[in-house]
Amino acid sequence: MRPPRPTIALYLLSFLLSSLVLHRPTFAIKKSYVVYLGSHSHPPNLSELELNQVTENHYEFLGSFLGSHEVAKESIFYSYTRHINGFAATLEEEEAAQIAKHPKVVSIFLNQGRKLHTTRSWDFLGLEHDGVTPPNSIWKQARYGEDTIIGNLDTGAWPESKSFSDEGYGPIPSKWKGICQNETDSEFYCNRKLIGARYYNKGFAAVAGPLNSSFDSPRDNEGHGSHTLSTAAGNFVTGASVFGFGNGTARGGSPKARVAAYKVCWPPVNGNECFEADILAAFDIAIHDGVDVLSVSLGGDPTAFFNDSVAIGAFHAVKHGIVVVCSAGNSGPAEGTVSNIAPWQITVGASTIDREFPSYVTLGNWKHFRGQSLSAVTLPGKRFYRLLSAAAAKAANASVQEALLCKAGTLDPKKVKGKILACLRGDNARVDKGEQALLAGAVGMILANNELNGNEIISDPHVLPASHINFTDGALVFAYINSTKSPKAYIKRPTTQLGTKPAPFMAAFSSKGPNTITPDILKPDITAPGVSIIAAYTEAQGPTNQMFDQRRVLFNSVSGTSMSCPHISGICGLLKTLYPHWSPAAIKSAIMTTATTQDNSREPVLNASFYRATPFSYGAGHVNPNSAMDPGLVYDLSLNDYLNFLCSNGYNETQIEVFSEETYKCPKPAISLTNLNYPSVTVPKLNESLVVTRTVKNVGTPGTYKARIHNPDGISVSVEPNKLEFKKIGEEKSFKLLLQVKDAKAAKNYVFGKLIWSDGKHYVRSPIAVKAA
């Protein structure tokens, strides 16, 4: 039987539908952008009416492209009115391209996401010994950072934490102009310690979609912001620990400083928590509020300075005398991964301290392996349990590799139940692996490093008995499992151990140089404690930040360059108290030139594979706060030096004038990037020979400094003059370094040396990094 013939009506309907599809209007996809117009020329203390006029000017400017003032008003979600000139708006790609051509526009870039990168560390840094602050400690000299104001761009603060108690504090400094933005969260409060808190979420909302009112609060529901802010400047809290481990007095680097929280980071969207438009808004208002130091434990891939909200915000802050400290990133150990690479930022790598939380693994063959953990639960009964590789526990639909990493949904509970599971580090969070093991029925977990992570083992508050072991030991555990018919193991409860050696060594996760945007500037600048750091935390989540974890802690142990960054911020707070008129560059120089490259065994600092680390890992070295308060000489930099640097980087005079709001002409000929007066020397392409110039300023007693050189392999370095005499404070002297290639093969990759100026009391050290062309 033939199918019925379609009717004319059906043909007509089909034609109409196809016409609608063919002629359907196409809508251009809109994205959120930051339109950066440089600096404001107006005075800082504008009235509300005058600030509104700035916003009106932004509406007018954008309206000239979009066709009307009203459309522009709907499109703009931030107007930067204080120090940074610009706005954030939702635009079509073609509109953004047109705006970019306007001569008033310095840059336009997508509102992209960026990532968030104690009780012992200050003892390790020499500020205290066994609970006693010695008279020569920078804490005593700088009055614990009294009344310096440290701001933090992060996930907010948990105001109930004792680290933010204002007990013993006097009135809030009169220069403070900030607010406590708690109009929709009446339970959030500020005090004489936590003197300000604000939140910025419009850039986040532009990507994530509409937000409910729970997002309108500076409260830290994640823990990261409370941890970093209390590390920089938390008050003294006795009896701080994580489940009883690491018990001691928690305090920040500047424990008597005042703090302010700027919440710019939110639950992750596509893996990013902090968005460019919000970051820039926070920088603009923090400058206005009156902070002395800004701690910024976040970042993204290195990018051109005018397309980077952190670099732009930091420049405006430094222009106003504010020190800006940033994390180097957690993308190590690969080279060229360091972020936050502008010369006006202090960029911080992460290294270990001399405290560990050992948890021993014993195998059925009675071999013992020393791991680390902060697991609060213990295996019941002192007996062996069956040991299983996570690869052998894979679910039917999972790959062996995914199961070995103990990812969600990859483990078969029937195979896992009642056993200790051996998981490999990588991809997903270490604590997530423990959660997946527990959900599948494991009684314990051995977490083994991959080769990249080497000897870097981290103490985490796992939800089950667990021990994190290094790569070599992990290979032996897996070999035992694969060669034994019935493999067994036991995991001992962790303990707290102090004075461990070697320390510091570099964390494998810590991002490394060379600087991929301006190779002539060594980054990171410095390293500081960033592994298993105990500090204040939120009570809104458990210590693993997993939904499954119902535990709550007042303090938590966290690792990352996010943790090392506020150590330097706290030290900057102390130096600001001691020397309120020092420039941010002088403070950076004091920290860098007094750093050490030796560990507590008096051997060179190592990387996580226990090979000798280089300045691409640690910059100038490991911070030495007590020496930083008396550096002898500093390498200072002015605003004009930074503008010359931008000019040498290819930015034109018009861009630079708008950026800085200064009358500016590029020097002719352009100044070599290697001659920026930086406390380190980097030459990425040395052709035969090069002369590098530096100027030092005396900030100590009168004296005569003599130069000493540690030559990089295959390179000869000489100093002219090799002796500098200073008769008074503030006196400046210049010198030249002549670098010559002696063996191009030896220097075909980067080689490292050192310049040391010394008067017998001070040792002013600068790393040298060179690569032959």
N, C-alpha and C positions, 0 to 999 in steps of 0.2 A: 504494500500500500504506500503510495507517495505521500510525503508530508504535505500539509495544507499550504497553499500559496500565500505569501505575506500580502496583507491588504495594502491599499494605497495609503491609508492612515498610518500604518506602521512605517512605511517608507518615509513619509513626511516627518514622523516623530524622530526617526533615525537621523534624517538630514538636519533637523533642528538641533538635536543634541550634539552632533559633530560640529555644527557651526558655533555652538556655544563654547565647546572645548577649544576650537581653533581661534576664536576671538576673545577668549577670556583675558581680562587685563592682567598684566604681569606687575607684581609689586617688588620693587628693589628691596633687598634685605638691609635692614638698618642695624648698625652696630654702635656701641658706645666708644667715644673717642675723647682724648684730652687734647685741647687746643691751647698750646703754651705760647704766651705773648711776652715772656720775659719778666722784668721787674717792674713794680709800680714806681712812678715818679712822685707820688703824693707823700706827705709826711705820715708817720706811723699812727698817730692818735687821731683818727678821723671819727666824726660823729656817725651815728646810725644812719642819718639822712645822707651823709656823704658816701658811706659804704654802699647804700642802696643805689646811689647814682652810678657807682662803679659797675654794679650789676646791670643797671639800665643800659650803660655803654656796651656791655657784653651782649645784651639782647639786640641792641641796635646793630652792632657789628655782624652778628650771626643772621639777623633779619635781612641784611642786605644780600645775603646769599640764598636764604630760604624763601624770600618773597614777602615776609611780614613779621612784624614785632611779635604777634601772638604765637605764630608757629615757632619762632625762636625761643619764646618763653616756655613753651611746652617741651622743646627739645633739650634745653639746658637743665641739668640736674645739680651742678655745682658751679658757683661763680667764685673764683679765688680773688679776694678783695684786699687782703692785708699787705703782704710782701710779694707773694707770687702772683703774677698777672696772667689770667687765663680762665678757662672754663672747661667743664666736661659736659658733653652733649651726645644725644643719640642722632646719628647721621647716616645717610646713604654713602656708599663708597665714592660716588662721583662728586657729591657735595664736599666730602672730606678732601678730595683731590683739588677741587677749586679753591677751597679755603687755604690749603697748603701753599698756593702760589702767591697769596697776599703778602706784600712786603712787611707788614706788621707781625706776621706769624713766624716765630722762631722755629716751631716744630708742631706737628700733629701726629699723634700716635694712638694706637688702639688701647682701650682700657683693659689691658691683659692682666691675668692673674700672676701672683708671685707666691712663693712657698715660705712657710715658717722654717726656717732652717733649724753658801753651803756650810756644812758643819766642819769641814776639813780644809778646803782649798786655801783659805786665808792663812792657816798655819803653814801650809806647804809653801806659800808665797812669802813667808817670813814676817808677817804682820803681827803674829802672836806665837808664843811658845808655851804649850801646856796650860792654856787659859790665862797667861800673863802677857800683857802688852809691854815689850821692852821700851826704854826711853828713846831709842833711836828709830822706833817704828814710825812709818809715815802716818799711822793712825793717831799716834800721840801728837806728832808735829802738826798735822792738818786737822786736829780736833774732830776726827772721825767724819770729816766732810760736812761739818756743821753748816746748815742753812744754804748749802748749794742745792740747786733744784735739778733733778734728773727726770727727764721725760722718757717714756717708753712707747714706741709704736708696735702694738702687738694685739693680743686677744683680750685686753682689758685687765681688770684686777678683781680679786676676791677680797672685798674690804674687811671682812670679818677675821681674816688671817692676823695672827699676833705679830707677824712681820710688818704689818702696817699700823700697829698700835702707836698712838701719839703720846704715850706715857713719858713724861720727862721733857716734853717739847715746849718751847715758848711760842709766842705769837708767830703767825705766818709772815714770811718776809714781805715787806711793804711793796716790793717791786712786782709781786705776783698779780697777774691780771686774769688768771684763768677762772673756770667755773667748775661746779660739780653737776654734770648734766644728768640729773636723776628724775626728770619730770614724769616719766612713765614707769619708773621703778623706785617706789618710795622706800624700799628696804635698802637700796644702795645709798651709802653715805660716804662723805669725805671727812677729814679731820686735820689736825695740825701736822700729821705725817703724810698721809695721802691727800695732798692739798688740792688736787684737781683730777677730773676724769671726764672724758668726752668720747663720743662714738661717731664713726663715719661709715655708713653702709649703703649709700646711694650707688656707688660704683659696683658694689657687690650685687645690689638689687637689679642693676641694669643687665647683669649677666644671668643671675639666678632667677629673676622674676619677682613679682610682688612679695613683700615680707609682712608677717604679722607683727603685732606690737611687742612681742617678746624680744625682737631684735633691736628695739629702741632702748638700749641700756649699755653702759660701759662695763657691766658685770662680766667677769671671766668665767665662762661655762666650759672652757677647754683645759685650762691649767697652765698653758704655755706662758701667757702674759704675767701671771702671778709669780711664776718661777723665775722668769728673767728679771722682772722688776725687783723682786726681793733679793736676787743675786747681786744686782747693782747697788741696792741701797736699803735692804730690809733691816728693820730694827733687831736688837738682840732678843733671841728667844731661846731660853734654856730648855733642855730635855727634848730637843727636836730629833726625830729619827723616822725611818721607814720600817714599820713593823718591828721596832726595837733595834734595827741595824743602824750603825753609824751614829749612835746616840751622842749628842753634844749640843753646843750652843750654835744655833743658826744666826747668821748676820750677813749683811751685804758688804760690798767694798767700801761704801760711804754710809755706814750705819746711822749717822746722825743727819744725813741729807734729807731734804723733802722730795717727795715723788709725785709724778703726775702720769696717769694712764690715758693713752690715746688708742681707743679700740678701732683697728682697721682690718682685723683678720677675723674670718667667720668660718662656718662649716665648709669643707672643701666642695668646690664645683669644678669638675674635670681635673681634680688633683691640686687645684690652687685655692688658697684661702684669703689672699690679700690682693686688692685690686688697685691699679695705678691711680685712678681718680680719687679714691679714698685716702691713699697714702699722701698724695700731694695736698689734699685738703688739711690733713693732720699736720703736715710740716708747716703750712701757711699759718695755722692758728697757734701752733706750739711756739713759733718765733714771736708772735704777738704776746702770748701768755707770759713769757719771761723765763723759759728754761735756760739752764747753763750747759747742760749735756743732753744729747738725744741718743738713746740706745735703740738700734734698729736690727732686730734678729730676724730678718726676712730678706728675700732676694729672688732673682730669676736668672735666666741665662744672661751673660754679659752682652751689652748692647751699646750703641752709640749714646753718648752722654745726654744729648737733647731729646732722646726717646726713652729716657729712663727716669721714672718719677723719683726714685731714691737719690740718684745723682743730682737731679734738678733741685729737689727739696734740700738736700745736704748743702749744695752750693749756697743757696739763699741763707741757710742757717749759719754756715761758716762765715759768710759775709757780715753777719751780725754778731760774730764772736762766739757762736755756739759750737762746741765740739760734737761731731757726729761720728758715732762708732757703729760699725756694721759687721755682720757675720760674713765669713768668706764663702759659706755654702757647704753642703753635705754631699757633694758629687765626687769625692775622691774615691780611690787614690789615683784616678786618671789625671794626666797632666793637662794644663790649659782649661781647667774647670772653674777656677776662682771667679766669683762674682763680686759686685760692689767694688769696682776697680778705679774709681775716680781718685785723683791724688789728694782731693780735699776730704776724703773719707778715711777713717782708720779702719782697716780691714783685718779681721781676726780669725786665725785658724784655731784648731782645737787639739789639745793634747791631754795626757793622763795626769793624775796626781798619785801620791804615794799611799793611797788607801784602796784596799780591795775587799771584796766580800766573797772569799773562797768557799766553794762548794765542791767537794770531792766526789768524783765518779769512780766506783770500783767495779771492775768487770769480773765475770765468773772465773777468769784465769788469774785473778788477784793482782791485775795491773791497775794502778791508780792514776787518775788524771785530775789535775787541778783546774776546775772551772770557776765561774762566778755566777752569783744569783742573789736575788732578794726575795726568793720564795718564802712566804710566811708559813706554808704548810709543809709537813714532813711526811715521808713515806711511812706507813704504819709498820711497826715491827722491824727489827734489824735483820732483814733477810733479803736474799736476792729475788728479783722479779724477772720474768721473761723479757728479753730485749729484742726489739724488732726494728729493722730499717723501715722508714716511712715509704720507701720505694716498694717494699714487699706488702705494704698495707694499702696499696692503691685500690680505689673503687673501680668498678667495671668500666665506667665511662671516662676515667681520668688517665692522663699520660704518666709514665714513670717519673719524669722530671718534675711535673707539677706536684705529684704526691710526695716526692722527696723534699720539696719545699714546704710541705704541710699547708697547702692552700685550702681555702674553704671548699667543701664538697668533693675533695679528692681522696679522702680516707674512708676505708670500709670498717665500720664499727665492729663487725663480726671478727675481723682479723686483729683489731687493735685492743679490744676490751681486756683490761687487767694487766696490760704490758707497759713497759717503758718504751717510748717511741724515740728513735733517733732521726732528727730533722736536719736539713741543710739550711744555712743562712742564705738570704737573698730574696729579692722581689717584694714579698709581703713583710709586714712588721714582725719583729722578733716575738713580741707578746701575742700577736695574732696566731702565730704557729702553736704557741702553748694552748691558746683557747681552742684551736681546731683539734689538737691532740686530746684535750680534756673532753670536748663535745663528742669525740669518737670513742671515748671510754678508756683512754690511757690513764695510768696511775702516775706517770712521770714523763719527762722529756729531757733528752740530751740534745742540745742545739750545737751543731758543729759549724765552724767557720768554713767558707769557701776559700780558695787560694788568695783572692783579692784582699780579703779581710785579715789574713795572716794571724798575727798574735793579738789583735784588738778584740778583747772579750769584754762584754758589758753586763753590768748587774742590773737586771730588770725585775720588777715586782710581778713575776709570773703567777698565773692563777692555779698552778699545780706545782708539785716538786719538780724543779728543773735546774740544769746546770749548763752554762754556755762555755764551750771549750774551744781551743784554738784549732787552726787548720791541721797542723801536724798530728795533734792528739785525735782530732776527728777522723783523719785518714786511718789511724790505728784502730779506732772503735769500729768503723765500717769494715775494715779488714778482718777483725775478730768476728763480727756478725756473719760475714760471708764464708768464714773458714770453720765455723763451729756449728755442730748439729743443734744444740739447744743453748743459744747464747743467753747470758743472764747479766744483770747489773744491779747496782744499788747507788742511790744518790744521797749524800749526807746533807744535813741542814747547813745553810751558810753560817759563817762567822764574820766578824769585823776584824780586819788586820791593817795595822798602820805601819808606815816606814818601809813599804815595799820598794824594791829596786828591779829594773831601772825605772826611774820617773824623773821628768816626764818622758814619754815617747809619743810620737804623733799618732793621732787617731786615723785609721784607714779611711774613714768617711770624710775627713777634712779636705775641702777642695784645694787644688794646687795651682801654682803658676805653671808656665808663664802667663802673663796678662795678654789676652788675645785681642784686646781693643787697642791698647797702647803698650806694646812690648817693652818700651823704654822705662816704664814704671814698674818696679818690683811689687808684686802682690802675692800673697797677703803681706801685711806689714809686720805682724807680730803673732805669737801664739799664746794661749792662756788655757787654764783648766776648762775642759769641756766634756769629760767622760765621767759618768756616774756622779753627777753633781746633785746634792740634796738641797732643796729650797722649797719655799711655800707653794701650795697647790690649791686648786679649786676643790670644793666639796660637792660640785654638781655632777662630777663623774668619778669613776674609779681610777686607780693609778695607771691602768693600762689603756684608758680611754676607749675600751671596748664596751658595747652595749651589755654584753654578758656579765661584766664585772660589777657586782653590787657593792664591793668594798669601798670605803671612803678613807682618805688620809689627809692630814694637815700639811704634811711635807712629802715630797716625792723625789725619787732619783731619776734624772733625765740626762740624756747625752745629746750632743750636737754642737755645731759652731754657734747655735742660738744660745748655748750656755756659756761659751767662752767670751762671746761679745760683751755681755753685761759685767763680766769680771773687769774688762778694760774700761767700761763705762764708769764703774765704781772707782777705779783708780784715777780716771780723769776728773771725777768729782773731788777727790782728795787734792789733786794738783790745782784745780780751780779754786779751792778754798785757800790753799797756800799761796798761789800766784794768780790772783783774780785778773790781772792785766796781761797775762801771757796769751798769745794768740793760739788758736787751735793747732796751728802748725808747730809752734814751739812745744806744746804739750805732747803732740805726736812724736816729735823728735826726742824729747826727754825719755819717753817710753821705749822708743826703738833703740837709741844709742846706748842704753844701759842694760839691754836685754842680754841673757846668757844663752850660749849654745851648748852648754854642758848639762848633763843630768846629775842625779844625786849620787852617782858612782864616779863623778868627775870624768866621765867619758862623753864623747860627742852624742848629741841627741839623735835617737834612732827613729826610723819609721815603724809602722805596725808589723812589717816583715823582719824587723830587727837588722835592717841595713841602715847605713848612715843616712840621715835625712839631710835635705839641702834647704837653702833659703826659699825655694819654690814651695816648700811645706810650711816653714816657720817664719818666713820673712827675716827680720833682724834677729829673731830668737825668742826665747821664753821670757815673759815679762818678769821684771825684778822691781817691784814697787818702791822698796826702800831706797834703792839707788836712783830711781827716776826722780826723786825729789831734790837730788843734787847732781844734775847731769854734767855740770861744768860748762859745756858748750852746747848750743842748739843750732840746728839748721832751720831758719825761719823762712816763711813765705808770706807774701802780701797778696791782696786781691789782684793786683796788677800782674803778679807772677802767674797766677792761674789763668788770667786772660791771655797772656803771652803763650801759655801752654796750649790753650784752645786755638789760638791763631796758628801755631806751629802744627796743630792737628788738622788744619784745613778748614776751620770755621772762618767765615768772612767777618769783616769789621762791623757790618750792619747787624748781623746776628749777635755778635758779642756785645755791641752797645745796647741792644734791646734786652739781652740776657742779663746784663749787669747794671743797666741804667747809669752807666758811666761813659763819659766822653773817652773814646778809645781809638788809637791808631795802631795797627800791627807794626812791630819793629821791622825795619829794613836794614839788613837782611833778617829773615825770620830766625828767632832763637832756636837752637837745636834742642830737641826734646830731652836729650841726655843732660842738658845744662839746667833743667829745672832743679831748684835748690832742695832736692829731696834727701832724706837721711840715708838712702841707699843708692847704689850706682848700678845701672843695668845698660849693657850695650848689646843689642840683639844681632847686629851685623858689623863686626869689626873688620874693616879693610886695612890691613897692615898696621896703621896707628891712628890714634884719636886723642885729642886733648879734651878733658872734661873739667868744667869749672864748678867750684862750690864756695859758699861763704858761710862762716860760722860766727855766732854771736856769743860773747862771754856772759854767762849768767851766774858765775861763781866768783871765787876769790881771784885776785890778780895772779898771774903765773905764766910760765912758758911751757907750751905744749910741743912735744916732738912726735913726728909721724912714724908709724911702723906699718909695714905692708906684709900681708900673707898673699903671695902671688897665686892666682888661679893657674891650673895646669896649662902649659903652653903659652902663657901670657906673661909679659913683663909689665909691672906697674911702678911708676916712680912719681914722687910728690915734689912740687916746687911752689913755694919754699917748703922745706921739711921741718921747719921750726916756726911757731907762731907765738909772739909775746903779747899778753894782754895786761893792761895797766888798770882797767876799770870795768865795772859792770856795764853791759850794753855796747861795749866796743866790738866792732866787726872786722874780720880779716878774711881775705879771699885766698884761695890756693888752686893750683891746677894739678890734675892727675894725667899723666901720659901713659896710655895703654898701648902696648905693641904686641903684635902676634909674633911669637918665637917658634911655635910649632903648631901649624894650622891643623894637623891631624889630631893632636891632643885636644884641641879646642873646637872640633867639628860639631860637637854638641855643647850645651851650656856647661861652663866650668865656673867654679866659685872661689872667691878669695875674700879678703877683709882689709879694711883700712882702720887703724886705731890711732887716735890722737890721745896722748897722755901727758899730764903734768906731774905724774907720780902719785897723785891722789885720785883723779878722775880718769876713767877710761871711756873714750867716746868712740864707739864702734860702728862701722858702716859696712854692710855686706856688699860685695861686688859680684855681679853675675855677667858673664861675657860669653859670646858665641862668635867664632870666627866666620867671616862671610864665605 
